[in-house]
């Protein structure tokens, strides 16, 4: 089996919850590895709070953290 750099998956997500940017993956040997998640064809997405529907420049949650 050849291991590549990328894996493509289609998933259903609850758009009312923040998107994850890192996913924990358990390997067969019992170890856990953090996998970076990249999304394609998203509508407006906020990297401040992780929610869809607005961008970071319009994020109310991000303003509170500044």
PDB file with SEQRES, HELIX, SHEET and CRYST1 records, atoms N, CA, C and O in Angstrom:
SEQRES   1 A   66  UNK UNK UNK UNK UNK UNK UNK UNK UNK UNK UNK UNK UNK          
SEQRES   2 A   66  UNK UNK UNK UNK UNK UNK UNK UNK UNK UNK UNK UNK UNK          
SEQRES   3 A   66  UNK UNK UNK UNK UNK UNK UNK UNK UNK UNK UNK UNK UNK          
SEQRES   4 A   66  UNK UNK UNK UNK UNK UNK UNK UNK UNK UNK UNK UNK UNK          
SEQRES   5 A   66  UNK UNK UNK UNK UNK UNK UNK UNK UNK UNK UNK UNK UNK          
SEQRES   6 A   66  UNK                                                          
HELIX    1 AA1 UNK A   56  UNK A   58  5                                   3    
HELIX    2 AA2 UNK A   60  UNK A   65  1                                   6    
SHEET    1 AA1 2 UNK A  22  UNK A  26  0                                        
SHEET    2 AA1 2 UNK A  32  UNK A  36 -1                                        
CRYST1    1.000    1.000    1.000  90.00  90.00  90.00 P 1           1          
ATOM      1  N   UNK A   1       0.845  -1.179   0.000  1.00  0.00           N  
ATOM      2  CA  UNK A   1       0.000   0.000   0.000  1.00  0.00           C  
ATOM      3  C   UNK A   1       0.887   1.238   0.000  1.00  0.00           C  
ATOM      4  O   UNK A   1       1.817   1.335   0.801  1.00  0.00           O  
ATOM      5  N   UNK A   2       0.614   2.163  -0.871  1.00  0.00           N  
ATOM      6  CA  UNK A   2       1.400   3.386  -0.972  1.00  0.00           C  
ATOM      7  C   UNK A   2       0.705   4.516  -0.217  1.00  0.00           C  
ATOM      8  O   UNK A   2      -0.491   4.752  -0.392  1.00  0.00           O  
ATOM      9  N   UNK A   3       1.459   5.197   0.608  1.00  0.00           N  
ATOM     10  CA  UNK A   3       0.915   6.334   1.353  1.00  0.00           C  
ATOM     11  C   UNK A   3       1.195   7.610   0.572  1.00  0.00           C  
ATOM     12  O   UNK A   3       2.330   7.856   0.165  1.00  0.00           O  
ATOM     13  N   UNK A   4       0.169   8.414   0.365  1.00  0.00           N  
ATOM     14  CA  UNK A   4       0.327   9.664  -0.345  1.00  0.00           C  
ATOM     15  C   UNK A   4       0.302  10.846   0.600  1.00  0.00           C  
ATOM     16  O   UNK A   4       0.184  10.698   1.817  1.00  0.00           O  
ATOM     17  N   UNK A   5       0.414  12.002   0.020  1.00  0.00           N  
ATOM     18  CA  UNK A   5       0.431  13.229   0.806  1.00  0.00           C  
ATOM     19  C   UNK A   5      -0.985  13.704   1.147  1.00  0.00           C  
ATOM     20  O   UNK A   5      -1.192  14.384   2.152  1.00  0.00           O  
ATOM     21  N   UNK A   6      -1.955  13.342   0.305  1.00  0.00           N  
ATOM     22  CA  UNK A   6      -3.316  13.827   0.496  1.00  0.00           C  
ATOM     23  C   UNK A   6      -4.307  12.677   0.486  1.00  0.00           C  
ATOM     24  O   UNK A   6      -4.057  11.627  -0.107  1.00  0.00           O  
ATOM     25  N   UNK A   7      -5.423  12.889   1.145  1.00  0.00           N  
ATOM     26  CA  UNK A   7      -6.560  11.988   1.053  1.00  0.00           C  
ATOM     27  C   UNK A   7      -7.793  12.874   0.856  1.00  0.00           C  
ATOM     28  O   UNK A   7      -7.966  13.878   1.547  1.00  0.00           O  
ATOM     29  N   UNK A   8      -8.633  12.492  -0.080  1.00  0.00           N  
ATOM     30  CA  UNK A   8      -9.838  13.249  -0.375  1.00  0.00           C  
ATOM     31  C   UNK A   8     -11.035  12.499   0.193  1.00  0.00           C  
ATOM     32  O   UNK A   8     -11.204  11.306  -0.059  1.00  0.00           O  
ATOM     33  N   UNK A   9     -11.864  13.201   0.957  1.00  0.00           N  
ATOM     34  CA  UNK A   9     -13.071  12.594   1.500  1.00  0.00           C  
ATOM     35  C   UNK A   9     -14.228  13.572   1.359  1.00  0.00           C  
ATOM     36  O   UNK A   9     -14.040  14.788   1.400  1.00  0.00           O  
ATOM     37  N   UNK A  10     -15.409  13.033   1.195  1.00  0.00           N  
ATOM     38  CA  UNK A  10     -16.632  13.831   1.219  1.00  0.00           C  
ATOM     39  C   UNK A  10     -17.321  13.561   2.543  1.00  0.00           C  
ATOM     40  O   UNK A  10     -17.487  12.407   2.941  1.00  0.00           O  
ATOM     41  N   UNK A  11     -17.719  14.617   3.220  1.00  0.00           N  
ATOM     42  CA  UNK A  11     -18.348  14.467   4.532  1.00  0.00           C  
ATOM     43  C   UNK A  11     -19.558  15.383   4.634  1.00  0.00           C  
ATOM     44  O   UNK A  11     -19.665  16.378   3.917  1.00  0.00           O  
ATOM     45  N   UNK A  12     -20.449  15.036   5.521  1.00  0.00           N  
ATOM     46  CA  UNK A  12     -21.554  15.934   5.884  1.00  0.00           C  
ATOM     47  C   UNK A  12     -21.160  16.626   7.167  1.00  0.00           C  
ATOM     48  O   UNK A  12     -20.648  15.989   8.088  1.00  0.00           O  
ATOM     49  N   UNK A  13     -21.394  17.934   7.238  1.00  0.00           N  
ATOM     50  CA  UNK A  13     -21.049  18.686   8.435  1.00  0.00           C  
ATOM     51  C   UNK A  13     -22.240  19.514   8.891  1.00  0.00           C  
ATOM     52  O   UNK A  13     -23.080  19.915   8.085  1.00  0.00           O  
ATOM     53  N   UNK A  14     -22.301  19.762  10.186  1.00  0.00           N  
ATOM     54  CA  UNK A  14     -23.309  20.648  10.759  1.00  0.00           C  
ATOM     55  C   UNK A  14     -22.766  22.064  10.644  1.00  0.00           C  
ATOM     56  O   UNK A  14     -21.826  22.425  11.352  1.00  0.00           O  
ATOM     57  N   UNK A  15     -23.345  22.868   9.764  1.00  0.00           N  
ATOM     58  CA  UNK A  15     -22.821  24.216   9.516  1.00  0.00           C  
ATOM     59  C   UNK A  15     -23.087  25.178  10.661  1.00  0.00           C  
ATOM     60  O   UNK A  15     -22.624  26.319  10.627  1.00  0.00           O  
ATOM     61  N   UNK A  16     -23.825  24.741  11.675  1.00  0.00           N  
ATOM     62  CA  UNK A  16     -24.057  25.584  12.846  1.00  0.00           C  
ATOM     63  C   UNK A  16     -22.936  25.455  13.872  1.00  0.00           C  
ATOM     64  O   UNK A  16     -22.888  26.212  14.841  1.00  0.00           O  
ATOM     65  N   UNK A  17     -22.034  24.495  13.661  1.00  0.00           N  
ATOM     66  CA  UNK A  17     -20.903  24.302  14.563  1.00  0.00           C  
ATOM     67  C   UNK A  17     -19.622  24.744  13.853  1.00  0.00           C  
ATOM     68  O   UNK A  17     -19.545  24.705  12.625  1.00  0.00           O  
ATOM     69  N   UNK A  18     -18.618  25.164  14.628  1.00  0.00           N  
ATOM     70  CA  UNK A  18     -17.344  25.566  14.006  1.00  0.00           C  
ATOM     71  C   UNK A  18     -16.693  24.406  13.253  1.00  0.00           C  
ATOM     72  O   UNK A  18     -16.818  23.250  13.656  1.00  0.00           O  
ATOM     73  N   UNK A  19     -16.002  24.719  12.163  1.00  0.00           N  
ATOM     74  CA  UNK A  19     -15.260  23.717  11.410  1.00  0.00           C  
ATOM     75  C   UNK A  19     -13.946  23.426  12.116  1.00  0.00           C  
ATOM     76  O   UNK A  19     -13.366  24.313  12.742  1.00  0.00           O  
ATOM     77  N   UNK A  20     -13.480  22.203  12.018  1.00  0.00           N  
ATOM     78  CA  UNK A  20     -12.183  21.884  12.616  1.00  0.00           C  
ATOM     79  C   UNK A  20     -11.092  22.127  11.578  1.00  0.00           C  
ATOM     80  O   UNK A  20     -11.285  21.884  10.387  1.00  0.00           O  
ATOM     81  N   UNK A  21      -9.970  22.597  12.038  1.00  0.00           N  
ATOM     82  CA  UNK A  21      -8.833  22.838  11.159  1.00  0.00           C  
ATOM     83  C   UNK A  21      -7.789  21.739  11.298  1.00  0.00           C  
ATOM     84  O   UNK A  21      -6.895  21.613  10.461  1.00  0.00           O  
ATOM     85  N   UNK A  22      -7.907  20.934  12.374  1.00  0.00           N  
ATOM     86  CA  UNK A  22      -7.010  19.810  12.623  1.00  0.00           C  
ATOM     87  C   UNK A  22      -7.871  18.629  13.060  1.00  0.00           C  
ATOM     88  O   UNK A  22      -8.836  18.799  13.806  1.00  0.00           O  
ATOM     89  N   UNK A  23      -7.518  17.434  12.592  1.00  0.00           N  
ATOM     90  CA  UNK A  23      -8.289  16.235  12.899  1.00  0.00           C  
ATOM     91  C   UNK A  23      -7.360  15.190  13.505  1.00  0.00           C  
ATOM     92  O   UNK A  23      -6.325  14.883  12.916  1.00  0.00           O  
ATOM     93  N   UNK A  24      -7.708  14.629  14.684  1.00  0.00           N  
ATOM     94  CA  UNK A  24      -6.868  13.575  15.258  1.00  0.00           C  
ATOM     95  C   UNK A  24      -7.140  12.247  14.541  1.00  0.00           C  
ATOM     96  O   UNK A  24      -8.295  11.855  14.378  1.00  0.00           O  
ATOM     97  N   UNK A  25      -6.093  11.569  14.120  1.00  0.00           N  
ATOM     98  CA  UNK A  25      -6.229  10.308  13.398  1.00  0.00           C  
ATOM     99  C   UNK A  25      -5.454   9.236  14.146  1.00  0.00           C  
ATOM    100  O   UNK A  25      -4.254   9.381  14.376  1.00  0.00           O  
ATOM    101  N   UNK A  26      -6.149   8.139  14.533  1.00  0.00           N  
ATOM    102  CA  UNK A  26      -5.477   7.028  15.203  1.00  0.00           C  
ATOM    103  C   UNK A  26      -4.910   6.087  14.161  1.00  0.00           C  
ATOM    104  O   UNK A  26      -5.616   5.654  13.250  1.00  0.00           O  
ATOM    105  N   UNK A  27      -3.641   5.775  14.300  1.00  0.00           N  
ATOM    106  CA  UNK A  27      -2.969   4.864  13.393  1.00  0.00           C  
ATOM    107  C   UNK A  27      -3.099   3.430  13.899  1.00  0.00           C  
ATOM    108  O   UNK A  27      -3.444   3.207  15.059  1.00  0.00           O  
ATOM    109  N   UNK A  28      -2.826   2.468  13.034  1.00  0.00           N  
ATOM    110  CA  UNK A  28      -2.944   1.057  13.409  1.00  0.00           C  
ATOM    111  C   UNK A  28      -2.031   0.678  14.562  1.00  0.00           C  
ATOM    112  O   UNK A  28      -2.359  -0.215  15.344  1.00  0.00           O  
ATOM    113  N   UNK A  29      -0.889   1.345  14.677  1.00  0.00           N  
ATOM    114  CA  UNK A  29       0.058   1.025  15.747  1.00  0.00           C  
ATOM    115  C   UNK A  29      -0.334   1.652  17.091  1.00  0.00           C  
ATOM    116  O   UNK A  29       0.416   1.559  18.063  1.00  0.00           O  
ATOM    117  N   UNK A  30      -1.515   2.294  17.144  1.00  0.00           N  
ATOM    118  CA  UNK A  30      -2.008   2.878  18.386  1.00  0.00           C  
ATOM    119  C   UNK A  30      -1.622   4.326  18.601  1.00  0.00           C  
ATOM    120  O   UNK A  30      -2.158   4.987  19.490  1.00  0.00           O  
ATOM    121  N   UNK A  31      -0.698   4.827  17.799  1.00  0.00           N  
ATOM    122  CA  UNK A  31      -0.292   6.228  17.936  1.00  0.00           C  
ATOM    123  C   UNK A  31      -1.352   7.131  17.308  1.00  0.00           C  
ATOM    124  O   UNK A  31      -2.147   6.703  16.471  1.00  0.00           O  
ATOM    125  N   UNK A  32      -1.337   8.381  17.733  1.00  0.00           N  
ATOM    126  CA  UNK A  32      -2.270   9.359  17.181  1.00  0.00           C  
ATOM    127  C   UNK A  32      -1.485  10.438  16.449  1.00  0.00           C  
ATOM    128  O   UNK A  32      -0.415  10.856  16.893  1.00  0.00           O  
ATOM    129  N   UNK A  33      -2.026  10.878  15.335  1.00  0.00           N  
ATOM    130  CA  UNK A  33      -1.367  11.911  14.532  1.00  0.00           C  
ATOM    131  C   UNK A  33      -2.381  13.009  14.218  1.00  0.00           C  
ATOM    132  O   UNK A  33      -3.548  12.718  13.956  1.00  0.00           O  
ATOM    133  N   UNK A  34      -1.944  14.266  14.243  1.00  0.00           N  
ATOM    134  CA  UNK A  34      -2.797  15.396  13.905  1.00  0.00           C  
ATOM    135  C   UNK A  34      -2.730  15.635  12.399  1.00  0.00           C  
ATOM    136  O   UNK A  34      -1.644  15.785  11.840  1.00  0.00           O  
ATOM    137  N   UNK A  35      -3.869  15.670  11.752  1.00  0.00           N  
ATOM    138  CA  UNK A  35      -3.958  15.873  10.318  1.00  0.00           C  
ATOM    139  C   UNK A  35      -4.562  17.247  10.050  1.00  0.00           C  
ATOM    140  O   UNK A  35      -5.627  17.567  10.578  1.00  0.00           O  
ATOM    141  N   UNK A  36      -3.896  18.058   9.239  1.00  0.00           N  
ATOM    142  CA  UNK A  36      -4.437  19.361   8.848  1.00  0.00           C  
ATOM    143  C   UNK A  36      -5.607  19.144   7.900  1.00  0.00           C  
ATOM    144  O   UNK A  36      -5.533  18.316   6.993  1.00  0.00           O  
ATOM    145  N   UNK A  37      -6.687  19.890   8.112  1.00  0.00           N  
ATOM    146  CA  UNK A  37      -7.883  19.771   7.288  1.00  0.00           C  
ATOM    147  C   UNK A  37      -7.978  20.986   6.372  1.00  0.00           C  
ATOM    148  O   UNK A  37      -7.816  22.121   6.821  1.00  0.00           O  
ATOM    149  N   UNK A  38      -8.237  20.752   5.105  1.00  0.00           N  
ATOM    150  CA  UNK A  38      -8.459  21.833   4.145  1.00  0.00           C  
ATOM    151  C   UNK A  38      -9.824  21.615   3.515  1.00  0.00           C  
ATOM    152  O   UNK A  38     -10.189  20.488   3.181  1.00  0.00           O  
ATOM    153  N   UNK A  39     -10.567  22.680   3.356  1.00  0.00           N  
ATOM    154  CA  UNK A  39     -11.912  22.609   2.788  1.00  0.00           C  
ATOM    155  C   UNK A  39     -11.915  23.254   1.412  1.00  0.00           C  
ATOM    156  O   UNK A  39     -11.195  24.220   1.159  1.00  0.00           O  
ATOM    157  N   UNK A  40     -12.737  22.704   0.531  1.00  0.00           N  
ATOM    158  CA  UNK A  40     -12.883  23.274  -0.807  1.00  0.00           C  
ATOM    159  C   UNK A  40     -14.309  23.783  -0.972  1.00  0.00           C  
ATOM    160  O   UNK A  40     -15.256  23.239  -0.404  1.00  0.00           O  
ATOM    161  N   UNK A  41     -14.432  24.833  -1.758  1.00  0.00           N  
ATOM    162  CA  UNK A  41     -15.733  25.403  -2.125  1.00  0.00           C  
ATOM    163  C   UNK A  41     -16.591  25.790  -0.921  1.00  0.00           C  
ATOM    164  O   UNK A  41     -17.787  25.499  -0.882  1.00  0.00           O  
ATOM    165  N   UNK A  42     -15.979  26.437   0.042  1.00  0.00           N  
ATOM    166  CA  UNK A  42     -16.735  26.925   1.188  1.00  0.00           C  
ATOM    167  C   UNK A  42     -17.317  28.297   0.867  1.00  0.00           C  
ATOM    168  O   UNK A  42     -16.708  29.079   0.137  1.00  0.00           O  
ATOM    169  N   UNK A  43     -18.494  28.588   1.412  1.00  0.00           N  
ATOM    170  CA  UNK A  43     -18.952  29.981   1.344  1.00  0.00           C  
ATOM    171  C   UNK A  43     -18.078  30.799   2.295  1.00  0.00           C  
ATOM    172  O   UNK A  43     -17.051  30.296   2.753  1.00  0.00           O  
ATOM    173  N   UNK A  44     -18.439  32.002   2.598  1.00  0.00           N  
ATOM    174  CA  UNK A  44     -17.615  32.819   3.485  1.00  0.00           C  
ATOM    175  C   UNK A  44     -17.358  32.065   4.792  1.00  0.00           C  
ATOM    176  O   UNK A  44     -18.272  31.483   5.375  1.00  0.00           O  
ATOM    177  N   UNK A  45     -16.105  32.084   5.241  1.00  0.00           N  
ATOM    178  CA  UNK A  45     -15.677  31.332   6.414  1.00  0.00           C  
ATOM    179  C   UNK A  45     -14.798  32.209   7.280  1.00  0.00           C  
ATOM    180  O   UNK A  45     -13.929  32.917   6.771  1.00  0.00           O  
ATOM    181  N   UNK A  46     -15.017  32.168   8.584  1.00  0.00           N  
ATOM    182  CA  UNK A  46     -14.261  32.981   9.534  1.00  0.00           C  
ATOM    183  C   UNK A  46     -13.185  32.133  10.207  1.00  0.00           C  
ATOM    184  O   UNK A  46     -13.493  31.147  10.877  1.00  0.00           O  
ATOM    185  N   UNK A  47     -11.924  32.519  10.027  1.00  0.00           N  
ATOM    186  CA  UNK A  47     -10.840  31.812  10.687  1.00  0.00           C  
ATOM    187  C   UNK A  47     -10.677  32.272  12.137  1.00  0.00           C  
ATOM    188  O   UNK A  47      -9.846  31.719  12.858  1.00  0.00           O  
ATOM    189  N   UNK A  48     -11.442  33.260  12.578  1.00  0.00           N  
ATOM    190  CA  UNK A  48     -11.402  33.712  13.969  1.00  0.00           C  
ATOM    191  C   UNK A  48     -12.204  32.802  14.880  1.00  0.00           C  
ATOM    192  O   UNK A  48     -11.694  32.322  15.892  1.00  0.00           O  
ATOM    193  N   UNK A  49     -13.478  32.560  14.515  1.00  0.00           N  
ATOM    194  CA  UNK A  49     -14.346  31.744  15.358  1.00  0.00           C  
ATOM    195  C   UNK A  49     -14.626  30.368  14.762  1.00  0.00           C  
ATOM    196  O   UNK A  49     -15.161  29.495  15.447  1.00  0.00           O  
ATOM    197  N   UNK A  50     -14.270  30.164  13.488  1.00  0.00           N  
ATOM    198  CA  UNK A  50     -14.459  28.859  12.859  1.00  0.00           C  
ATOM    199  C   UNK A  50     -15.827  28.633  12.250  1.00  0.00           C  
ATOM    200  O   UNK A  50     -16.133  27.519  11.824  1.00  0.00           O  
ATOM    201  N   UNK A  51     -16.656  29.663  12.198  1.00  0.00           N  
ATOM    202  CA  UNK A  51     -18.011  29.513  11.671  1.00  0.00           C  
ATOM    203  C   UNK A  51     -18.126  30.033  10.243  1.00  0.00           C  
ATOM    204  O   UNK A  51     -17.359  30.892   9.807  1.00  0.00           O  
ATOM    205  N   UNK A  52     -19.097  29.490   9.536  1.00  0.00           N  
ATOM    206  CA  UNK A  52     -19.387  29.961   8.184  1.00  0.00           C  
ATOM    207  C   UNK A  52     -20.422  31.072   8.249  1.00  0.00           C  
ATOM    208  O   UNK A  52     -21.154  31.196   9.231  1.00  0.00           O  
ATOM    209  N   UNK A  53     -20.477  31.875   7.203  1.00  0.00           N  
ATOM    210  CA  UNK A  53     -21.489  32.917   7.127  1.00  0.00           C  
ATOM    211  C   UNK A  53     -20.931  34.328   7.219  1.00  0.00           C  
ATOM    212  O   UNK A  53     -21.618  35.298   6.899  1.00  0.00           O  
ATOM    213  N   UNK A  54     -19.682  34.440   7.656  1.00  0.00           N  
ATOM    214  CA  UNK A  54     -19.019  35.750   7.702  1.00  0.00           C  
ATOM    215  C   UNK A  54     -17.513  35.528   7.629  1.00  0.00           C  
ATOM    216  O   UNK A  54     -17.035  34.404   7.784  1.00  0.00           O  
ATOM    217  N   UNK A  55     -16.777  36.596   7.394  1.00  0.00           N  
ATOM    218  CA  UNK A  55     -15.321  36.529   7.343  1.00  0.00           C  
ATOM    219  C   UNK A  55     -14.741  37.131   8.609  1.00  0.00           C  
ATOM    220  O   UNK A  55     -15.447  37.804   9.360  1.00  0.00           O  
ATOM    221  N   UNK A  56     -13.461  36.895   8.851  1.00  0.00           N  
ATOM    222  CA  UNK A  56     -12.825  37.335  10.100  1.00  0.00           C  
ATOM    223  C   UNK A  56     -12.920  38.845  10.298  1.00  0.00           C  
ATOM    224  O   UNK A  56     -13.012  39.316  11.432  1.00  0.00           O  
ATOM    225  N   UNK A  57     -12.898  39.600   9.215  1.00  0.00           N  
ATOM    226  CA  UNK A  57     -12.961  41.067   9.356  1.00  0.00           C  
ATOM    227  C   UNK A  57     -14.314  41.533   9.885  1.00  0.00           C  
ATOM    228  O   UNK A  57     -14.432  42.666  10.352  1.00  0.00           O  
ATOM    229  N   UNK A  58     -15.348  40.670   9.819  1.00  0.00           N  
ATOM    230  CA  UNK A  58     -16.679  41.012  10.317  1.00  0.00           C  
ATOM    231  C   UNK A  58     -17.052  40.215  11.566  1.00  0.00           C  
ATOM    232  O   UNK A  58     -18.210  40.230  11.981  1.00  0.00           O  
ATOM    233  N   UNK A  59     -16.097  39.527  12.164  1.00  0.00           N  
ATOM    234  CA  UNK A  59     -16.373  38.613  13.276  1.00  0.00           C  
ATOM    235  C   UNK A  59     -16.524  39.354  14.603  1.00  0.00           C  
ATOM    236  O   UNK A  59     -15.632  40.087  15.030  1.00  0.00           O  
ATOM    237  N   UNK A  60     -17.659  39.148  15.235  1.00  0.00           N  
ATOM    238  CA  UNK A  60     -17.896  39.756  16.561  1.00  0.00           C  
ATOM    239  C   UNK A  60     -17.085  39.038  17.624  1.00  0.00           C  
ATOM    240  O   UNK A  60     -16.573  39.682  18.540  1.00  0.00           O  
ATOM    241  N   UNK A  61     -16.953  37.715  17.529  1.00  0.00           N  
ATOM    242  CA  UNK A  61     -16.172  36.948  18.515  1.00  0.00           C  
ATOM    243  C   UNK A  61     -14.700  37.336  18.440  1.00  0.00           C  
ATOM    244  O   UNK A  61     -14.049  37.444  19.479  1.00  0.00           O  
ATOM    245  N   UNK A  62     -14.164  37.546  17.259  1.00  0.00           N  
ATOM    246  CA  UNK A  62     -12.760  37.924  17.100  1.00  0.00           C  
ATOM    247  C   UNK A  62     -12.497  39.305  17.673  1.00  0.00           C  
ATOM    248  O   UNK A  62     -11.422  39.555  18.219  1.00  0.00           O  
ATOM    249  N   UNK A  63     -13.479  40.218  17.554  1.00  0.00           N  
ATOM    250  CA  UNK A  63     -13.316  41.559  18.122  1.00  0.00           C  
ATOM    251  C   UNK A  63     -13.159  41.501  19.639  1.00  0.00           C  
ATOM    252  O   UNK A  63     -12.399  42.276  20.218  1.00  0.00           O  
ATOM    253  N   UNK A  64     -13.889  40.567  20.289  1.00  0.00           N  
ATOM    254  CA  UNK A  64     -13.810  40.429  21.737  1.00  0.00           C  
ATOM    255  C   UNK A  64     -12.453  39.913  22.196  1.00  0.00           C  
ATOM    256  O   UNK A  64     -12.023  40.201  23.313  1.00  0.00           O  
ATOM    257  N   UNK A  65     -11.768  39.140  21.324  1.00  0.00           N  
ATOM    258  CA  UNK A  65     -10.466  38.582  21.684  1.00  0.00           C  
ATOM    259  C   UNK A  65      -9.336  39.576  21.493  1.00  0.00           C  
ATOM    260  O   UNK A  65      -8.249  39.370  22.032  1.00  0.00           O  
ATOM    261  N   UNK A  66      -9.558  40.642  20.747  1.00  0.00           N  
ATOM    262  CA  UNK A  66      -8.489  41.626  20.484  1.00  0.00           C  
ATOM    263  C   UNK A  66      -8.283  42.543  21.641  1.00  0.00           C  
ATOM    264  O   UNK A  66      -7.426  43.424  21.585  1.00  0.00           O  
TER     265      UNK A  66                                                      
END                                                                             
